[in-house]
């Protein structure tokens, strides 16, 4: 990395009309920082800026992937999806600026629950899954500006990509490995997503919108039991358990879960994709009777997160 690029991305530096505040994370393809917008329509707003890693900025295949993510992110406008506010390039550095969700991701919440031995209320678990499914239903049916269906597949639905704000907003983020214009039966040589959340078909490289519904069912199982349904010490073992349907039932892990709710989870995790819910909307509708909306609310979610992490959250 060149010295100029280090300065460009350091805390306190200016990046276009943004002031860099602090690093947030770095992956194999991109890095993210928290920043403040200095001028324009979003002046004063804190954002999360994601840019392609400098060493990849001259590789056409990575630039193309990043451009597709930016195009897709701009097209998605839903209250439960992290909103992209700005895309572009500054000094040859491609970036996208997203709303900053001040809070925690669901992975952090689950780790804290495990550490403290606290089970999430069942109504909260179902509420979170329903919100996630509503966001996915929108993404799956989204169209571009000309009205052409995008047929989005997120491909990486997992707790670390679900964000909960201080006021209890739930937002799905990181469409970085999403696939667009996917048709049934399309296969990808690279398995995207995290091993524990892949469907049997996805472990073989098949990418359809059913991938997201399966992953949501795995997240719901984890919210209810604090354990992942399919276990293994390495990805091949996990894949073997997924393909064989080798797991315990929800009520074995948490007896107070009703038989009706367990039946919904079982259908969503059926080995045969034809048995599962065909759409996110139908999956969400099946969960509706199992959630008391007086208990599962954004304010209650916010209070739970504050209780787990303290007022500083």
C-alpha positions as CSV (number, residue, x, y, z in Angstrom):
1,X,0.0,0.0,0.0
2,X,1.3,3.4,-0.9
3,X,1.9,6.0,1.9
4,X,-0.6,8.4,0.3
5,X,-3.3,5.6,0.5
6,X,-2.5,5.2,4.2
7,X,-3.0,8.9,4.9
8,X,-6.1,9.0,2.8
9,X,-7.8,6.3,4.9
10,X,-6.5,7.2,8.4
11,X,-8.6,8.6,11.3
12,X,-9.0,12.3,11.1
13,X,-8.2,12.5,7.4
14,X,-10.5,13.8,4.7
15,X,-11.8,11.5,2.0
16,X,-13.7,13.6,-0.5
17,X,-16.5,15.2,1.5
18,X,-16.1,12.8,4.4
19,X,-14.0,12.9,7.5
20,X,-12.7,9.5,8.6
21,X,-13.5,8.8,12.3
22,X,-12.5,5.2,13.0
23,X,-11.9,1.8,11.4
24,X,-14.8,-0.7,11.5
25,X,-13.5,-3.8,9.8
26,X,-11.6,-5.3,7.0
27,X,-12.3,-8.4,4.8
28,X,-10.7,-10.2,1.9
29,X,-12.1,-7.7,-0.6
30,X,-12.9,-4.4,1.1
31,X,-12.5,-2.4,4.3
32,X,-15.0,-0.2,6.1
33,X,-14.6,2.9,8.2
34,X,-16.9,5.2,10.1
35,X,-17.0,8.7,8.8
36,X,-18.8,12.0,9.1
37,X,-20.3,13.8,6.0
38,X,-18.9,17.3,5.8
39,X,-21.2,18.8,3.2
40,X,-24.0,18.1,0.8
41,X,-27.5,16.8,1.5
42,X,-26.2,14.4,4.2
43,X,-24.0,17.0,6.0
44,X,-23.4,16.1,9.6
45,X,-24.5,12.5,9.1
46,X,-22.3,9.7,10.3
47,X,-21.9,7.0,7.6
48,X,-20.0,3.7,7.1
49,X,-17.7,4.0,4.0
50,X,-16.7,0.8,2.3
51,X,-13.9,0.8,-0.2
52,X,-12.2,-1.9,-2.3
53,X,-8.8,-2.8,-0.9
54,X,-6.0,-0.8,-2.6
55,X,-4.2,-3.9,-3.8
56,X,-7.4,-5.0,-5.6
57,X,-8.3,-1.6,-7.1
58,X,-6.5,-2.4,-10.3
59,X,-7.9,-5.9,-10.7
60,X,-10.8,-5.7,-13.2
61,X,-12.7,-8.7,-11.8
62,X,-12.7,-7.1,-8.3
63,X,-13.6,-3.7,-9.6
64,X,-16.5,-5.2,-11.5
65,X,-17.8,-7.1,-8.4
66,X,-17.6,-3.9,-6.3
67,X,-19.4,-2.0,-9.0
68,X,-22.2,-4.6,-9.0
69,X,-22.5,-4.3,-5.3
70,X,-22.8,-0.6,-5.5
71,X,-25.4,-0.8,-8.3
72,X,-27.4,-3.3,-6.3
73,X,-27.1,-1.4,-3.0
74,X,-28.4,1.8,-4.6
75,X,-31.4,0.0,-6.0
76,X,-32.6,-1.4,-2.6
77,X,-34.7,0.9,-0.5
78,X,-36.3,-0.7,2.5
79,X,-36.5,0.3,6.2
80,X,-35.0,-3.1,7.2
81,X,-32.1,-3.0,4.7
82,X,-29.0,-0.8,5.4
83,X,-29.3,2.1,3.0
84,X,-26.6,3.1,0.6
85,X,-26.4,6.9,0.4
86,X,-23.6,7.5,-2.0
87,X,-21.3,5.7,-4.5
88,X,-18.4,6.8,-6.5
89,X,-14.6,7.0,-6.7
90,X,-12.2,9.5,-5.1
91,X,-8.6,9.6,-6.1
92,X,-9.1,6.3,-8.0
93,X,-10.6,4.6,-4.9
94,X,-14.0,3.1,-5.5
95,X,-16.3,3.4,-2.5
96,X,-19.9,3.3,-1.3
97,X,-21.2,5.2,1.7
98,X,-23.9,3.5,3.8
99,X,-26.1,4.6,6.7
100,X,-24.3,4.1,10.0
101,X,-26.3,1.8,12.2
102,X,-25.4,2.8,15.8
103,X,-25.8,-0.4,17.7
104,X,-24.8,-4.1,17.6
105,X,-24.9,-6.9,15.1
106,X,-26.8,-10.0,15.9
107,X,-23.7,-12.1,16.1
108,X,-22.5,-9.9,19.0
109,X,-25.8,-10.2,20.7
110,X,-25.8,-14.0,20.5
111,X,-22.2,-14.2,21.8
112,X,-23.1,-12.1,24.8
113,X,-26.2,-14.3,25.4
114,X,-24.1,-17.4,25.4
115,X,-21.5,-15.8,27.6
116,X,-24.1,-14.8,30.2
117,X,-26.2,-17.9,29.8
118,X,-29.3,-15.8,28.8
119,X,-31.8,-17.3,26.4
120,X,-33.4,-14.8,24.0
121,X,-37.2,-14.5,24.6
122,X,-39.0,-16.7,22.0
123,X,-41.1,-13.7,20.8
124,X,-38.0,-11.7,20.2
125,X,-36.4,-14.5,18.2
126,X,-39.5,-14.9,16.0
127,X,-39.9,-11.1,15.6
128,X,-36.3,-10.8,14.4
129,X,-36.7,-13.6,11.9
130,X,-39.9,-12.1,10.5
131,X,-38.3,-8.7,10.0
132,X,-35.4,-10.4,8.3
133,X,-37.8,-12.2,6.0
134,X,-39.7,-9.0,5.2
135,X,-36.4,-7.4,4.1
136,X,-35.5,-10.5,2.0
137,X,-39.0,-10.6,0.4
138,X,-38.5,-7.0,-0.8
139,X,-35.0,-7.8,-2.1
140,X,-36.1,-10.9,-3.9
141,X,-38.9,-9.0,-5.7
142,X,-36.8,-5.8,-6.3
143,X,-36.6,-4.2,-9.7
144,X,-34.1,-1.8,-11.2
145,X,-35.0,1.7,-12.4
146,X,-36.4,0.3,-15.7
147,X,-38.7,-2.1,-14.0
148,X,-36.6,-5.2,-14.7
149,X,-36.6,-7.8,-11.9
150,X,-33.2,-8.0,-10.2
151,X,-34.0,-11.4,-8.6
152,X,-31.5,-10.6,-5.8
153,X,-30.0,-13.4,-3.7
154,X,-28.1,-12.0,-0.6
155,X,-26.1,-15.2,-0.3
156,X,-24.6,-14.3,3.2
157,X,-27.6,-14.1,5.6
158,X,-26.0,-14.6,9.0
159,X,-26.1,-13.0,12.4
160,X,-23.0,-10.8,11.7
161,X,-24.9,-9.2,8.8
162,X,-28.0,-8.3,10.8
163,X,-27.7,-5.0,12.7
164,X,-29.8,-3.8,15.6
165,X,-29.7,-0.1,16.4
166,X,-29.9,1.6,19.8
167,X,-33.6,2.2,19.2
168,X,-34.4,-1.3,18.1
169,X,-34.3,-1.0,14.3
170,X,-33.4,-4.3,12.6
171,X,-31.5,-4.0,9.3
172,X,-30.0,-6.5,6.9
173,X,-26.6,-5.4,5.5
174,X,-23.6,-6.4,3.4
175,X,-24.9,-7.4,0.0
176,X,-21.2,-7.8,-1.0
177,X,-21.5,-11.4,-2.2
178,X,-25.1,-11.0,-3.5
179,X,-26.0,-12.4,-6.8
180,X,-28.3,-10.6,-9.2
181,X,-30.4,-11.8,-12.2
182,X,-30.2,-15.4,-10.8
183,X,-32.2,-18.1,-12.5
184,X,-33.2,-21.5,-11.1
185,X,-30.4,-24.0,-11.4
186,X,-27.6,-21.5,-11.9
187,X,-24.4,-22.8,-10.2
188,X,-21.4,-20.8,-8.9
189,X,-18.0,-22.3,-8.8
190,X,-17.3,-20.4,-5.6
191,X,-19.4,-21.2,-2.5
192,X,-20.4,-17.8,-1.1
193,X,-21.5,-17.2,2.5
194,X,-20.6,-18.9,5.8
195,X,-20.5,-22.7,6.0
196,X,-23.0,-23.0,8.9
197,X,-25.7,-21.1,7.1
198,X,-25.5,-22.8,3.6
199,X,-28.3,-24.9,2.3
200,X,-27.7,-28.4,0.9
201,X,-27.9,-27.0,-2.6
202,X,-25.6,-24.1,-1.8
203,X,-22.9,-26.5,-0.6
204,X,-22.9,-27.8,-4.2
205,X,-22.7,-24.2,-5.6
206,X,-26.4,-23.8,-6.5
207,X,-27.6,-20.2,-6.0
208,X,-31.3,-19.4,-5.8
209,X,-33.4,-17.3,-3.5
210,X,-34.0,-20.4,-1.5
211,X,-30.5,-20.0,-0.2
212,X,-31.6,-16.9,1.8
213,X,-34.7,-18.7,3.3
214,X,-32.6,-21.6,4.5
215,X,-30.0,-19.3,6.1
216,X,-32.8,-17.4,7.8
217,X,-34.1,-20.7,9.3
218,X,-30.6,-21.4,10.6
219,X,-30.5,-17.9,12.2
220,X,-33.9,-18.5,13.8
221,X,-32.8,-21.9,15.2
222,X,-29.8,-20.1,16.6
223,X,-31.9,-17.3,18.1
224,X,-34.1,-19.9,19.8
225,X,-31.4,-22.2,21.1
226,X,-28.2,-20.2,21.1
227,X,-26.7,-23.1,19.0
228,X,-26.3,-23.7,15.3
229,X,-28.3,-26.6,14.0
230,X,-25.6,-28.2,12.0
231,X,-22.3,-28.9,13.7
232,X,-18.8,-29.9,12.7
233,X,-15.2,-29.1,13.5
234,X,-14.4,-28.0,9.9
235,X,-16.4,-27.0,6.8
236,X,-16.5,-30.5,5.2
237,X,-18.0,-31.9,8.4
238,X,-20.5,-29.1,8.6
239,X,-21.4,-29.6,4.9
240,X,-21.8,-33.4,5.6
241,X,-24.2,-32.7,8.5
242,X,-26.2,-30.2,6.3
243,X,-26.5,-32.6,3.4
244,X,-27.5,-35.5,5.7
245,X,-30.0,-33.4,7.7
246,X,-28.1,-34.4,10.9
247,X,-29.3,-32.1,13.7
248,X,-31.3,-32.1,16.9
249,X,-34.8,-30.6,17.0
250,X,-35.5,-27.2,18.4
251,X,-37.4,-28.6,21.4
252,X,-34.6,-30.9,22.3
253,X,-32.5,-27.8,22.9
254,X,-35.3,-25.6,24.3
255,X,-38.4,-27.5,25.5
256,X,-40.6,-24.4,26.0
257,X,-40.7,-23.8,22.2
258,X,-44.2,-24.9,21.0
259,X,-44.7,-27.8,18.7
260,X,-46.2,-25.4,16.1
261,X,-43.1,-23.2,16.0
262,X,-40.8,-26.2,15.8
263,X,-42.9,-27.5,12.8
264,X,-42.2,-24.2,11.0
265,X,-38.5,-24.5,11.7
266,X,-38.5,-28.1,10.6
267,X,-40.2,-27.3,7.3
268,X,-37.8,-24.4,6.6
269,X,-34.8,-26.8,7.2
270,X,-36.3,-29.7,5.3
271,X,-33.6,-31.6,3.2
272,X,-36.0,-31.6,0.2
273,X,-36.3,-28.0,-1.1
274,X,-39.8,-28.7,-2.4
275,X,-41.0,-29.2,1.2
276,X,-39.7,-25.8,2.3
277,X,-41.5,-22.4,2.1
278,X,-41.3,-21.2,-1.5
279,X,-41.1,-17.5,-0.6
280,X,-39.9,-15.3,2.2
281,X,-43.4,-13.9,2.5
282,X,-44.9,-17.4,3.1
283,X,-42.2,-18.2,5.6
284,X,-42.9,-14.9,7.5
285,X,-46.7,-15.6,7.4
286,X,-46.1,-19.0,9.0
287,X,-44.2,-17.4,11.8
288,X,-46.8,-14.7,12.5
289,X,-49.0,-16.8,14.9
290,X,-46.0,-17.6,17.0
291,X,-45.0,-14.1,17.9
292,X,-46.8,-11.8,20.4
293,X,-46.5,-8.4,18.9
294,X,-47.0,-6.8,22.3
295,X,-43.7,-8.4,23.4
296,X,-41.6,-8.6,20.2
297,X,-41.3,-4.8,19.4
298,X,-38.4,-2.5,18.4
299,X,-38.4,-0.8,21.9
300,X,-38.3,-4.2,23.6
301,X,-35.4,-5.3,21.4
302,X,-33.5,-2.1,22.2
303,X,-34.1,-2.6,25.9
304,X,-32.8,-6.2,25.6
305,X,-29.6,-5.1,23.9
306,X,-29.0,-2.3,26.5
307,X,-29.5,-4.9,29.2
308,X,-26.9,-7.2,27.6
309,X,-24.3,-4.5,26.9
310,X,-25.1,-1.8,29.4
311,X,-26.1,1.8,28.7
312,X,-23.0,2.4,26.5
313,X,-24.4,-0.4,24.3
